[in-house]
Amino acid sequence: MKKIFPFLKKSNRYKHLIGGFLVGFFAFSPLPALYVSAVAASCLELKDKLHDCPWDWIDWLMTVAGGSVSALLWLIF
């Protein structure tokens, strides 16, 4: 736990995780949840790239991971 919280606080990764979850949850289906979260993650990273920040694959993966969690919830329900 001591390593997880600092990892999530770095570069606002917890916001990427929550945002990916919300975007995927409001897709109302598992496959669109994965697709929409990947598109949202790519758009966020493109925005960063256009503002002269480097592309961060970990932020991208955290957003998609949030969408994956919501897709799993849609599969369960």
Residue, then its C-alpha position, 0 to 999 in steps of 0.5 A: m500500500k505504501k507504494i500504490f498511493p504515491f504511484l497513483k498520486k504521481s501525474n494525477r494517475y488516480k484521475h485518469l483511473i476514475g475518468g476512464f471508469l466513468v467514461g466506460f461506465f456510461a458506455f452501458s456495454p462492455l465492448p464500447a466501454l473499452y473502446v471509449s476509454a481507449v479513445a478518451a485516453s488517446c485524446l487526453e495524451l494528444k492534448d498533452k502532446l500538443h501542449d509540449c508535454p511528452w506522451d505518457w503511456i502510464d497515464w494512457l494505461m491507467t485511463v484504459a484500466g479504469g474503462s476495463v474495470s467498468a467493462l468487467l462490471w458491465l459483464i457481471f451485471 
